[in-house]
Amino acid sequence: MRIRSRVALTEPLSTLKVTERLPPLMVLLVACLAAACVPLPSRDDAAVSIPASWDLPVPGSADVWPASDWWHGFASPELDTLITTARQNNLDLSAAAARLIQAQGQARIAGVSLLPTLDGSIGTSRTGIAVSNRSESTSFNASLSASYELDFWGANRADVLAAQAALRSSRYDRETVALTVTTGVANTYLQVLSLRERIATARQNLEIAERVLNIVQARVRGGAATRLDLAQQLGTVAGQRAAIPPLEQQERDAQTALAILLGRLPQGFSVQGASLDVIRIPAVAPGLPSDLLMRRPDLRRAESQLDAADANVAGARAALFPSVRLTAGSGVQSSVFSTLFDESPGFSLGVSLARTLFDSGRLGAQRNVAEARRVEIIQAYRTTVISAFADVDKALGSVDSITQQQEQQSIQLEQARIALDVAEIRYRAGAVDLLTLLDAQRTLYSAQDQSRQLKLSRLQAVVTLFRVMGGGWQDSASPL
């Protein structure tokens, strides 16, 4: 009984003892095969033209490469705690970590093909005639054998490269998920605070509307205002009250979404913060466009997937060529177990060259599939790169546009407050009608709500800019 294992070649083929027993023609053939490894495909078709600079204004007061804990720049201890909790307990991040462990195992499995295997066995057998107890005999045997598939065409090496690329892809995928979770927590937390501000603003406007209602009621009792004025103001008060419950529901929904990001049930969870006024807007700069390919883990993941596709193509092409296997075996057999290892062992050495002569085109089709898959991944890679640059461009545009809107909105808000104060005084004096006062109320409420939303939009635009820049991530993975 012979068991094969694989033995790694660590010296030139001409120096191996096994080749001394090969016919000269076989030695020449093997030497020729060894010089003809299948190369990896060219990467020229995956190149993307990188712009020299960004088209939109770029902040110049921040570090070009953000810190890995960039969220500390918002100066919110509660946000820091929430993000730390999410990075520890988020379920999607835990699943990504499990996928990384799987990829590590697959890489180890693939590496076995480059190493020898050594197998051994020991056994016993008893023979005789079934109808008689005579002519029975017992034998014992032991064997040790090895075999190694020479990786002339690089097929096994291609499998290892593909597994290593998949491992890198899993690492980058985990970092991408971590970045997504981090920015999701930041955006949702800011949304909760903004909704609480909007609820507070709606309640303040309700108080204003009720105060004006008291004035209108007094004027109606004094005959200075009509029932129409009273009905209009009662409608305004009802509208202000109706605006509060939807905002409260949105705030509850945002807290629920935040709890899910933290990997916990929403019941009993609550955010302590009440306002965006305590949140600082951190400075952020996108750096040079050429840096983007190195600073975003999703781009590195797409590049790793392309590496795996290149290796798979090389492996599929190598499968079209013959395989060469070296084998060695040794074994002994004895009728007495005590003398089994005293026997002189027999041995065998051999080399085999094998190739499928007819497979109905299966290997060729597998090569075509691998090459087509590579073309698909190239297009996906180029799409990912182009989308990444578009993300940065849009984020820069949002930060610049919202900043300009806030400047004008602050002026509008201030003038709306002045207009309402003046309109209320003049209405008390009978100098203007109720419609003028109602219009001043609506203008102030709209300006206040718009101002709150712009504040949130600017903060979230900064968070988005951090995300599309890679969030300060740097590739610190140990080399494979």
HELIX and SHEET records of a PDB file:
HELIX    1   1 LEU A   13  THR A   15  5                                   3    
HELIX    2   2 LYS A   17  ARG A   21  5                                   5    
HELIX    3   3 PRO A   24  ALA A   34  1                                  11    
HELIX    4   4 ASP A   44  ALA A   46  5                                   3    
HELIX    5   5 TRP A   70  PHE A   74  5                                   5    
HELIX    6   6 PRO A   77  ASN A   89  1                                  13    
HELIX    7   7 LEU A   91  GLY A  111  1                                  21    
HELIX    8   8 VAL A  112  LEU A  114  5                                   3    
HELIX    9   9 ALA A  155  ARG A  221  1                                  67    
HELIX   10  10 ARG A  227  ALA A  242  1                                  16    
HELIX   11  11 ILE A  244  LEU A  261  1                                  18    
HELIX   12  12 LEU A  276  VAL A  278  5                                   3    
HELIX   13  13 PRO A  289  ASP A  291  5                                   3    
HELIX   14  14 LEU A  292  ARG A  295  1                                   4    
HELIX   15  15 PRO A  297  ALA A  318  1                                  22    
HELIX   16  16 PHE A  337  ASP A  342  5                                   6    
HELIX   17  17 ARG A  362  ARG A  428  1                                  67    
HELIX   18  18 LEU A  434  VAL A  468  1                                  35    
SHEET    1   A 4 THR A 117  THR A 127  0                                        
SHEET    2   A 4 SER A 137  LEU A 150 -1                                        
SHEET    3   A 4 SER A 323  SER A 334 -1                                        
SHEET    4   A 4 GLY A 346  ALA A 354 -1                                        
END                                                                             
